[in-house]
Amino acid sequence: MDDKTHLELLREKYANASGGDIFDPDFRAVAESQFKDGDKRKWPFAGIPTLLDARSFTDAQDADDFGGLDIALIGVPMDLGVTNRNGTRFGPRALRTIERIGPYDHVLRTSPLTMANVADIGDVPLTSRFDLAKCHDDIESFYRRLVAAGVRPLSVGGDHSITSSILKALGEKEPVGLIHIDAHCDTAGPYEGTKFQHGGPFRLAVLDGVLDPRRTIQIGIRGPAEYLWEFSYESGMTVVHAEDVGEASLPEIIEKARQIVGDRPTYVSFDIDSVDPGFAPGTGTPEVGGLMPREVLQILRGLNGLNIIGGDVVEVAPQYDHTTNTAQIAAQVLHTILCLMVNAPGARKT
């Protein structure tokens, strides 16, 4: 076909088409969820913000079946378990204000909000802003209700201590596997009279019998606290240090992760401090020498098809980042984990 003929064909198809006229059937399915009244789309800077621009459905919390949702997006604004800088209680609010994440993942070819019944159901109803143990009771009780309703949770913290109580609900019948991306192994013991601190949720989950350490891989580990993580090695977790993560090693790391967790129920936990603070300074325990956002996304996308039953994004403290880049990266990771959950076996009820 010569150039002139090619141009004429393009003109015939597109010259009078609007921005809402999408012809590829896969792309059109996404576009139909976005465009209303021809070429009009929702303004990203207007309206009430929600996680990933999902529909708001806070009333779901009042129903035993949570409105029949497949996946619930949930905020957990609690940071009483931090050992350094606080502020991650503002993480859910920060991620809700991030615009233009999704609706489509071009690598996974997934538009999660059109493929499953997903909604932002608001925040876990915490009954005390002062009592760390009470907060964890509230978190565990709330997620037990979600599990009983057959709803898969995708959460935004909050500090990383929240994950131990989430796992107590998800792993009650069968210990889950874990893909954990973080600067820290978070397998230390209790400190100063509390077991609920953000440096120890995964030791706690193993000892509670809800996390299978031999089906756990921790990726991006670095920093001065290696001496605190002996439980990871003793229990049989696989630890991949940040220095071992690079473009050439990513396929091997992805394959290792897939082999370790297998096809059984698996949870994904992402701590924003896994990313180098040059990209994501808005966190309480920044560690130099971390992962690049692209590496994180490549690892996560390599997990597509696994039995991902839940996940979280934690430790975003937005007040330490005036650029909002930290929350932007975290929201993109949240969308990627949502894609994995939508594509997981049995994720959709209909």
Contacts in CASP RR format, 6 or more apart in sequence:
PFRMAT RR
TARGET T0000
AUTHOR 0000-0000-0000
METHOD contacts of the structure
MODEL  1
MDDKTHLELLREKYANASGGDIFDPDFRAVAESQFKDGDKRKWPFAGIPT
LLDARSFTDAQDADDFGGLDIALIGVPMDLGVTNRNGTRFGPRALRTIER
IGPYDHVLRTSPLTMANVADIGDVPLTSRFDLAKCHDDIESFYRRLVAAG
VRPLSVGGDHSITSSILKALGEKEPVGLIHIDAHCDTAGPYEGTKFQHGG
PFRLAVLDGVLDPRRTIQIGIRGPAEYLWEFSYESGMTVVHAEDVGEASL
PEIIEKARQIVGDRPTYVSFDIDSVDPGFAPGTGTPEVGGLMPREVLQIL
RGLNGLNIIGGDVVEVAPQYDHTTNTAQIAAQVLHTILCLMVNAPGARKT
1 9 0 8 1.000
13 23 0 8 1.000
18 38 0 8 1.000
18 39 0 8 1.000
19 35 0 8 1.000
19 39 0 8 1.000
20 31 0 8 1.000
20 35 0 8 1.000
20 38 0 8 1.000
20 39 0 8 1.000
21 39 0 8 1.000
22 28 0 8 1.000
22 30 0 8 1.000
22 31 0 8 1.000
26 109 0 8 1.000
29 111 0 8 1.000
29 114 0 8 1.000
30 103 0 8 1.000
30 104 0 8 1.000
30 111 0 8 1.000
30 114 0 8 1.000
33 103 0 8 1.000
33 111 0 8 1.000
33 113 0 8 1.000
33 114 0 8 1.000
34 41 0 8 1.000
34 42 0 8 1.000
34 103 0 8 1.000
35 41 0 8 1.000
36 42 0 8 1.000
42 53 0 8 1.000
44 53 0 8 1.000
44 99 0 8 1.000
44 100 0 8 1.000
45 99 0 8 1.000
48 56 0 8 1.000
49 96 0 8 1.000
49 97 0 8 1.000
49 99 0 8 1.000
50 56 0 8 1.000
50 73 0 8 1.000
50 96 0 8 1.000
50 120 0 8 1.000
51 73 0 8 1.000
51 75 0 8 1.000
51 92 0 8 1.000
51 95 0 8 1.000
51 96 0 8 1.000
51 120 0 8 1.000
51 156 0 8 1.000
51 331 0 8 1.000
51 334 0 8 1.000
52 73 0 8 1.000
52 101 0 8 1.000
52 102 0 8 1.000
52 113 0 8 1.000
52 120 0 8 1.000
52 331 0 8 1.000
52 334 0 8 1.000
52 335 0 8 1.000
52 338 0 8 1.000
53 99 0 8 1.000
53 101 0 8 1.000
53 102 0 8 1.000
53 103 0 8 1.000
53 113 0 8 1.000
54 73 0 8 1.000
54 113 0 8 1.000
54 118 0 8 1.000
54 119 0 8 1.000
54 120 0 8 1.000
55 119 0 8 1.000
55 120 0 8 1.000
56 119 0 8 1.000
56 120 0 8 1.000
56 122 0 8 1.000
57 67 0 8 1.000
57 69 0 8 1.000
57 119 0 8 1.000
57 120 0 8 1.000
57 121 0 8 1.000
58 120 0 8 1.000
58 121 0 8 1.000
58 122 0 8 1.000
60 66 0 8 1.000
60 67 0 8 1.000
60 68 0 8 1.000
60 69 0 8 1.000
60 72 0 8 1.000
60 119 0 8 1.000
60 121 0 8 1.000
61 121 0 8 1.000
61 122 0 8 1.000
61 125 0 8 1.000
64 145 0 8 1.000
64 148 0 8 1.000
64 149 0 8 1.000
65 149 0 8 1.000
65 151 0 8 1.000
66 72 0 8 1.000
66 121 0 8 1.000
66 145 0 8 1.000
66 146 0 8 1.000
66 149 0 8 1.000
66 151 0 8 1.000
68 117 0 8 1.000
68 149 0 8 1.000
68 151 0 8 1.000
68 349 0 8 1.000
69 117 0 8 1.000
69 118 0 8 1.000
69 119 0 8 1.000
69 121 0 8 1.000
69 149 0 8 1.000
69 151 0 8 1.000
70 116 0 8 1.000
70 117 0 8 1.000
70 118 0 8 1.000
70 151 0 8 1.000
70 152 0 8 1.000
70 342 0 8 1.000
70 347 0 8 1.000
70 348 0 8 1.000
70 349 0 8 1.000
71 116 0 8 1.000
71 117 0 8 1.000
71 118 0 8 1.000
71 151 0 8 1.000
71 152 0 8 1.000
71 153 0 8 1.000
71 154 0 8 1.000
71 338 0 8 1.000
71 341 0 8 1.000
71 342 0 8 1.000
71 347 0 8 1.000
72 118 0 8 1.000
72 119 0 8 1.000
72 121 0 8 1.000
72 146 0 8 1.000
72 151 0 8 1.000
72 152 0 8 1.000
72 153 0 8 1.000
72 154 0 8 1.000
73 118 0 8 1.000
73 119 0 8 1.000
73 120 0 8 1.000
73 121 0 8 1.000
73 122 0 8 1.000
73 154 0 8 1.000
73 155 0 8 1.000
73 156 0 8 1.000
73 334 0 8 1.000
73 338 0 8 1.000
74 120 0 8 1.000
74 121 0 8 1.000
74 122 0 8 1.000
74 123 0 8 1.000
74 124 0 8 1.000
74 153 0 8 1.000
74 154 0 8 1.000
74 155 0 8 1.000
74 156 0 8 1.000
75 92 0 8 1.000
75 122 0 8 1.000
75 123 0 8 1.000
75 124 0 8 1.000
75 155 0 8 1.000
75 156 0 8 1.000
75 157 0 8 1.000
75 158 0 8 1.000
76 92 0 8 1.000
76 123 0 8 1.000
76 124 0 8 1.000
76 139 0 8 1.000
76 155 0 8 1.000
76 156 0 8 1.000
76 157 0 8 1.000
76 158 0 8 1.000
76 162 0 8 1.000
76 312 0 8 1.000
77 89 0 8 1.000
77 90 0 8 1.000
77 91 0 8 1.000
77 92 0 8 1.000
77 93 0 8 1.000
77 123 0 8 1.000
77 126 0 8 1.000
77 157 0 8 1.000
77 158 0 8 1.000
78 89 0 8 1.000
78 124 0 8 1.000
78 126 0 8 1.000
78 135 0 8 1.000
78 139 0 8 1.000
78 157 0 8 1.000
78 158 0 8 1.000
78 159 0 8 1.000
78 162 0 8 1.000
79 86 0 8 1.000
79 87 0 8 1.000
79 88 0 8 1.000
79 89 0 8 1.000
79 158 0 8 1.000
79 159 0 8 1.000
79 317 0 8 1.000
80 130 0 8 1.000
80 131 0 8 1.000
80 132 0 8 1.000
80 135 0 8 1.000
80 159 0 8 1.000
80 161 0 8 1.000
80 196 0 8 1.000
81 132 0 8 1.000
81 159 0 8 1.000
81 161 0 8 1.000
81 194 0 8 1.000
81 196 0 8 1.000
81 197 0 8 1.000
81 198 0 8 1.000
82 88 0 8 1.000
82 159 0 8 1.000
82 197 0 8 1.000
82 198 0 8 1.000
82 284 0 8 1.000
82 285 0 8 1.000
83 191 0 8 1.000
83 197 0 8 1.000
83 198 0 8 1.000
83 199 0 8 1.000
83 285 0 8 1.000
84 284 0 8 1.000
84 285 0 8 1.000
85 283 0 8 1.000
85 284 0 8 1.000
85 285 0 8 1.000
85 317 0 8 1.000
85 320 0 8 1.000
86 284 0 8 1.000
86 317 0 8 1.000
87 284 0 8 1.000
87 317 0 8 1.000
87 318 0 8 1.000
87 319 0 8 1.000
88 157 0 8 1.000
88 158 0 8 1.000
88 159 0 8 1.000
88 283 0 8 1.000
88 284 0 8 1.000
88 314 0 8 1.000
88 315 0 8 1.000
88 316 0 8 1.000
88 317 0 8 1.000
89 158 0 8 1.000
90 316 0 8 1.000
90 317 0 8 1.000
90 318 0 8 1.000
90 319 0 8 1.000
91 156 0 8 1.000
91 157 0 8 1.000
91 158 0 8 1.000
91 316 0 8 1.000
91 317 0 8 1.000
91 318 0 8 1.000
91 327 0 8 1.000
91 330 0 8 1.000
92 123 0 8 1.000
92 156 0 8 1.000
92 157 0 8 1.000
92 158 0 8 1.000
93 318 0 8 1.000
94 316 0 8 1.000
94 318 0 8 1.000
94 324 0 8 1.000
94 326 0 8 1.000
94 327 0 8 1.000
94 330 0 8 1.000
95 156 0 8 1.000
95 313 0 8 1.000
95 316 0 8 1.000
95 327 0 8 1.000
95 330 0 8 1.000
95 331 0 8 1.000
95 334 0 8 1.000
96 120 0 8 1.000
97 324 0 8 1.000
97 327 0 8 1.000
98 324 0 8 1.000
98 327 0 8 1.000
98 328 0 8 1.000
98 331 0 8 1.000
101 328 0 8 1.000
101 331 0 8 1.000
101 332 0 8 1.000
101 334 0 8 1.000
101 335 0 8 1.000
102 111 0 8 1.000
102 335 0 8 1.000
103 111 0 8 1.000
103 112 0 8 1.000
103 113 0 8 1.000
103 114 0 8 1.000
104 110 0 8 1.000
104 111 0 8 1.000
105 111 0 8 1.000
105 112 0 8 1.000
105 301 0 8 1.000
105 335 0 8 1.000
105 336 0 8 1.000
105 339 0 8 1.000
107 297 0 8 1.000
107 301 0 8 1.000
108 301 0 8 1.000
108 304 0 8 1.000
108 336 0 8 1.000
108 339 0 8 1.000
108 340 0 8 1.000
108 343 0 8 1.000
110 339 0 8 1.000
110 342 0 8 1.000
110 343 0 8 1.000
112 118 0 8 1.000
112 335 0 8 1.000
112 338 0 8 1.000
112 339 0 8 1.000
112 341 0 8 1.000
112 342 0 8 1.000
115 342 0 8 1.000
115 348 0 8 1.000
116 342 0 8 1.000
116 347 0 8 1.000
116 348 0 8 1.000
117 348 0 8 1.000
117 349 0 8 1.000
117 350 0 8 1.000
118 338 0 8 1.000
118 342 0 8 1.000
124 138 0 8 1.000
124 139 0 8 1.000
124 142 0 8 1.000
125 138 0 8 1.000
125 142 0 8 1.000
126 134 0 8 1.000
126 135 0 8 1.000
126 138 0 8 1.000
126 139 0 8 1.000
127 134 0 8 1.000
127 138 0 8 1.000
128 134 0 8 1.000
128 135 0 8 1.000
132 161 0 8 1.000
132 194 0 8 1.000
132 196 0 8 1.000
133 194 0 8 1.000
133 196 0 8 1.000
135 196 0 8 1.000
136 161 0 8 1.000
136 162 0 8 1.000
136 164 0 8 1.000
136 165 0 8 1.000
136 196 0 8 1.000
137 165 0 8 1.000
139 162 0 8 1.000
139 165 0 8 1.000
139 166 0 8 1.000
140 165 0 8 1.000
140 166 0 8 1.000
140 168 0 8 1.000
140 169 0 8 1.000
143 153 0 8 1.000
143 165 0 8 1.000
143 166 0 8 1.000
143 168 0 8 1.000
143 169 0 8 1.000
143 170 0 8 1.000
144 169 0 8 1.000
144 172 0 8 1.000
146 152 0 8 1.000
146 153 0 8 1.000
146 169 0 8 1.000
147 169 0 8 1.000
147 170 0 8 1.000
147 172 0 8 1.000
152 309 0 8 1.000
152 310 0 8 1.000
152 341 0 8 1.000
152 347 0 8 1.000
153 166 0 8 1.000
153 170 0 8 1.000
153 310 0 8 1.000
153 311 0 8 1.000
154 310 0 8 1.000
154 311 0 8 1.000
154 312 0 8 1.000
154 334 0 8 1.000
154 337 0 8 1.000
154 338 0 8 1.000
154 341 0 8 1.000
155 162 0 8 1.000
155 166 0 8 1.000
155 311 0 8 1.000
155 312 0 8 1.000
155 313 0 8 1.000
155 314 0 8 1.000
156 312 0 8 1.000
156 313 0 8 1.000
156 314 0 8 1.000
156 316 0 8 1.000
156 330 0 8 1.000
156 334 0 8 1.000
157 312 0 8 1.000
157 313 0 8 1.000
157 314 0 8 1.000
157 315 0 8 1.000
157 316 0 8 1.000
158 314 0 8 1.000
158 315 0 8 1.000
158 316 0 8 1.000
159 198 0 8 1.000
159 314 0 8 1.000
159 315 0 8 1.000
160 182 0 8 1.000
160 186 0 8 1.000
160 198 0 8 1.000
160 199 0 8 1.000
160 200 0 8 1.000
160 201 0 8 1.000
160 269 0 8 1.000
160 271 0 8 1.000
160 314 0 8 1.000
160 315 0 8 1.000
161 196 0 8 1.000
161 197 0 8 1.000
161 198 0 8 1.000
161 199 0 8 1.000
161 200 0 8 1.000
161 201 0 8 1.000
162 201 0 8 1.000
162 312 0 8 1.000
162 314 0 8 1.000
163 201 0 8 1.000
163 202 0 8 1.000
163 205 0 8 1.000
163 269 0 8 1.000
163 312 0 8 1.000
163 314 0 8 1.000
164 196 0 8 1.000
164 200 0 8 1.000
164 201 0 8 1.000
164 202 0 8 1.000
164 204 0 8 1.000
164 205 0 8 1.000
164 208 0 8 1.000
165 196 0 8 1.000
166 267 0 8 1.000
166 312 0 8 1.000
167 176 0 8 1.000
167 201 0 8 1.000
167 205 0 8 1.000
167 208 0 8 1.000
167 210 0 8 1.000
167 211 0 8 1.000
167 267 0 8 1.000
168 205 0 8 1.000
168 208 0 8 1.000
168 210 0 8 1.000
170 176 0 8 1.000
170 210 0 8 1.000
170 265 0 8 1.000
170 267 0 8 1.000
170 309 0 8 1.000
170 310 0 8 1.000
171 209 0 8 1.000
171 210 0 8 1.000
171 211 0 8 1.000
171 265 0 8 1.000
172 210 0 8 1.000
174 264 0 8 1.000
174 265 0 8 1.000
175 209 0 8 1.000
175 210 0 8 1.000
175 211 0 8 1.000
175 212 0 8 1.000
175 215 0 8 1.000
176 210 0 8 1.000
176 211 0 8 1.000
176 212 0 8 1.000
176 215 0 8 1.000
176 264 0 8 1.000
176 265 0 8 1.000
176 266 0 8 1.000
176 267 0 8 1.000
176 309 0 8 1.000
177 211 0 8 1.000
177 212 0 8 1.000
177 215 0 8 1.000
177 216 0 8 1.000
177 261 0 8 1.000
177 264 0 8 1.000
177 265 0 8 1.000
177 266 0 8 1.000
177 267 0 8 1.000
178 202 0 8 1.000
178 211 0 8 1.000
178 212 0 8 1.000
178 215 0 8 1.000
178 216 0 8 1.000
178 217 0 8 1.000
178 261 0 8 1.000
178 266 0 8 1.000
178 267 0 8 1.000
178 268 0 8 1.000
178 269 0 8 1.000
179 217 0 8 1.000
179 219 0 8 1.000
179 257 0 8 1.000
179 261 0 8 1.000
179 266 0 8 1.000
179 267 0 8 1.000
179 268 0 8 1.000
179 269 0 8 1.000
179 303 0 8 1.000
180 186 0 8 1.000
180 202 0 8 1.000
180 216 0 8 1.000
180 217 0 8 1.000
180 218 0 8 1.000
180 219 0 8 1.000
180 268 0 8 1.000
180 269 0 8 1.000
180 271 0 8 1.000
181 218 0 8 1.000
181 219 0 8 1.000
181 220 0 8 1.000
181 268 0 8 1.000
181 269 0 8 1.000
181 270 0 8 1.000
181 271 0 8 1.000
181 274 0 8 1.000
181 291 0 8 1.000
181 296 0 8 1.000
181 299 0 8 1.000
181 300 0 8 1.000
182 218 0 8 1.000
182 219 0 8 1.000
182 220 0 8 1.000
182 221 0 8 1.000
182 269 0 8 1.000
182 270 0 8 1.000
182 271 0 8 1.000
182 273 0 8 1.000
182 274 0 8 1.000
183 220 0 8 1.000
183 221 0 8 1.000
183 222 0 8 1.000
183 223 0 8 1.000
183 242 0 8 1.000
183 271 0 8 1.000
183 273 0 8 1.000
183 274 0 8 1.000
183 285 0 8 1.000
183 287 0 8 1.000
183 290 0 8 1.000
184 199 0 8 1.000
184 221 0 8 1.000
184 223 0 8 1.000
184 225 0 8 1.000
184 229 0 8 1.000
184 271 0 8 1.000
184 273 0 8 1.000
184 285 0 8 1.000
184 287 0 8 1.000
185 202 0 8 1.000
185 218 0 8 1.000
185 221 0 8 1.000
185 228 0 8 1.000
185 229 0 8 1.000
185 231 0 8 1.000
185 232 0 8 1.000
185 237 0 8 1.000
185 239 0 8 1.000
186 198 0 8 1.000
186 199 0 8 1.000
186 200 0 8 1.000
186 201 0 8 1.000
186 202 0 8 1.000
186 203 0 8 1.000
186 271 0 8 1.000
187 199 0 8 1.000
187 200 0 8 1.000
187 202 0 8 1.000
187 203 0 8 1.000
187 206 0 8 1.000
187 228 0 8 1.000
187 229 0 8 1.000
187 230 0 8 1.000
187 231 0 8 1.000
187 232 0 8 1.000
187 235 0 8 1.000
187 237 0 8 1.000
188 197 0 8 1.000
188 199 0 8 1.000
188 200 0 8 1.000
188 203 0 8 1.000
188 225 0 8 1.000
188 228 0 8 1.000
188 229 0 8 1.000
188 231 0 8 1.000
189 195 0 8 1.000
189 199 0 8 1.000
189 200 0 8 1.000
189 203 0 8 1.000
189 204 0 8 1.000
189 231 0 8 1.000
190 197 0 8 1.000
191 197 0 8 1.000
195 204 0 8 1.000
196 204 0 8 1.000
198 314 0 8 1.000
198 315 0 8 1.000
199 228 0 8 1.000
202 211 0 8 1.000
202 216 0 8 1.000
202 218 0 8 1.000
202 232 0 8 1.000
202 237 0 8 1.000
203 231 0 8 1.000
203 235 0 8 1.000
205 211 0 8 1.000
206 212 0 8 1.000
206 213 0 8 1.000
206 231 0 8 1.000
206 235 0 8 1.000
213 232 0 8 1.000
213 235 0 8 1.000
213 236 0 8 1.000
213 237 0 8 1.000
214 235 0 8 1.000
214 236 0 8 1.000
214 237 0 8 1.000
214 260 0 8 1.000
215 260 0 8 1.000
215 261 0 8 1.000
215 262 0 8 1.000
215 264 0 8 1.000
215 266 0 8 1.000
216 236 0 8 1.000
216 237 0 8 1.000
216 238 0 8 1.000
216 260 0 8 1.000
217 237 0 8 1.000
217 238 0 8 1.000
217 239 0 8 1.000
217 240 0 8 1.000
217 256 0 8 1.000
217 257 0 8 1.000
217 260 0 8 1.000
217 261 0 8 1.000
218 232 0 8 1.000
218 237 0 8 1.000
218 238 0 8 1.000
218 239 0 8 1.000
218 240 0 8 1.000
219 240 0 8 1.000
219 245 0 8 1.000
219 253 0 8 1.000
219 257 0 8 1.000
219 274 0 8 1.000
219 291 0 8 1.000
219 299 0 8 1.000
220 240 0 8 1.000
220 241 0 8 1.000
220 242 0 8 1.000
220 245 0 8 1.000
220 274 0 8 1.000
220 290 0 8 1.000
220 291 0 8 1.000
221 229 0 8 1.000
221 239 0 8 1.000
221 240 0 8 1.000
221 241 0 8 1.000
221 242 0 8 1.000
222 241 0 8 1.000
222 242 0 8 1.000
222 243 0 8 1.000
222 287 0 8 1.000
222 289 0 8 1.000
222 290 0 8 1.000
223 287 0 8 1.000
229 239 0 8 1.000
232 239 0 8 1.000
233 239 0 8 1.000
238 256 0 8 1.000
238 260 0 8 1.000
240 253 0 8 1.000
240 256 0 8 1.000
242 274 0 8 1.000
242 289 0 8 1.000
242 290 0 8 1.000
242 291 0 8 1.000
244 253 0 8 1.000
245 253 0 8 1.000
245 291 0 8 1.000
245 295 0 8 1.000
246 295 0 8 1.000
247 295 0 8 1.000
250 295 0 8 1.000
250 298 0 8 1.000
250 299 0 8 1.000
253 299 0 8 1.000
254 298 0 8 1.000
254 299 0 8 1.000
254 302 0 8 1.000
254 303 0 8 1.000
257 299 0 8 1.000
257 303 0 8 1.000
258 302 0 8 1.000
258 303 0 8 1.000
258 306 0 8 1.000
261 306 0 8 1.000
261 307 0 8 1.000
262 306 0 8 1.000
262 307 0 8 1.000
263 306 0 8 1.000
263 307 0 8 1.000
263 345 0 8 1.000
264 307 0 8 1.000
265 307 0 8 1.000
265 309 0 8 1.000
266 306 0 8 1.000
266 307 0 8 1.000
266 308 0 8 1.000
266 309 0 8 1.000
267 308 0 8 1.000
267 309 0 8 1.000
267 310 0 8 1.000
267 311 0 8 1.000
268 300 0 8 1.000
268 303 0 8 1.000
268 308 0 8 1.000
268 310 0 8 1.000
268 311 0 8 1.000
268 312 0 8 1.000
268 337 0 8 1.000
268 340 0 8 1.000
269 311 0 8 1.000
269 312 0 8 1.000
269 314 0 8 1.000
270 296 0 8 1.000
270 300 0 8 1.000
270 311 0 8 1.000
270 312 0 8 1.000
270 313 0 8 1.000
270 314 0 8 1.000
270 330 0 8 1.000
270 333 0 8 1.000
270 337 0 8 1.000
271 283 0 8 1.000
271 314 0 8 1.000
271 315 0 8 1.000
272 280 0 8 1.000
272 282 0 8 1.000
272 283 0 8 1.000
272 313 0 8 1.000
272 314 0 8 1.000
272 315 0 8 1.000
272 316 0 8 1.000
272 326 0 8 1.000
272 329 0 8 1.000
272 330 0 8 1.000
272 333 0 8 1.000
273 280 0 8 1.000
273 283 0 8 1.000
273 284 0 8 1.000
273 285 0 8 1.000
273 286 0 8 1.000
273 287 0 8 1.000
273 315 0 8 1.000
274 290 0 8 1.000
274 291 0 8 1.000
274 296 0 8 1.000
275 290 0 8 1.000
275 291 0 8 1.000
275 292 0 8 1.000
275 293 0 8 1.000
275 296 0 8 1.000
275 329 0 8 1.000
276 288 0 8 1.000
276 289 0 8 1.000
276 290 0 8 1.000
276 291 0 8 1.000
276 292 0 8 1.000
277 283 0 8 1.000
277 286 0 8 1.000
277 287 0 8 1.000
277 288 0 8 1.000
277 290 0 8 1.000
279 292 0 8 1.000
279 293 0 8 1.000
279 325 0 8 1.000
279 326 0 8 1.000
279 329 0 8 1.000
280 293 0 8 1.000
280 321 0 8 1.000
280 325 0 8 1.000
280 326 0 8 1.000
280 329 0 8 1.000
280 330 0 8 1.000
281 320 0 8 1.000
281 321 0 8 1.000
281 325 0 8 1.000
281 326 0 8 1.000
282 316 0 8 1.000
282 317 0 8 1.000
282 318 0 8 1.000
282 319 0 8 1.000
282 320 0 8 1.000
282 321 0 8 1.000
282 326 0 8 1.000
283 315 0 8 1.000
283 316 0 8 1.000
283 317 0 8 1.000
283 320 0 8 1.000
283 326 0 8 1.000
284 315 0 8 1.000
284 317 0 8 1.000
284 320 0 8 1.000
285 315 0 8 1.000
293 329 0 8 1.000
293 332 0 8 1.000
296 329 0 8 1.000
296 333 0 8 1.000
297 332 0 8 1.000
297 333 0 8 1.000
297 336 0 8 1.000
300 333 0 8 1.000
300 336 0 8 1.000
300 337 0 8 1.000
300 340 0 8 1.000
301 336 0 8 1.000
303 340 0 8 1.000
304 339 0 8 1.000
304 340 0 8 1.000
304 343 0 8 1.000
305 340 0 8 1.000
305 343 0 8 1.000
305 344 0 8 1.000
305 345 0 8 1.000
306 340 0 8 1.000
306 344 0 8 1.000
307 344 0 8 1.000
307 345 0 8 1.000
308 337 0 8 1.000
308 340 0 8 1.000
308 341 0 8 1.000
308 344 0 8 1.000
308 347 0 8 1.000
309 341 0 8 1.000
309 344 0 8 1.000
310 337 0 8 1.000
310 341 0 8 1.000
311 337 0 8 1.000
311 341 0 8 1.000
313 330 0 8 1.000
313 333 0 8 1.000
313 334 0 8 1.000
313 337 0 8 1.000
316 326 0 8 1.000
316 327 0 8 1.000
316 330 0 8 1.000
317 326 0 8 1.000
318 324 0 8 1.000
318 326 0 8 1.000
318 327 0 8 1.000
320 326 0 8 1.000
321 327 0 8 1.000
341 347 0 8 1.000
342 348 0 8 1.000
END
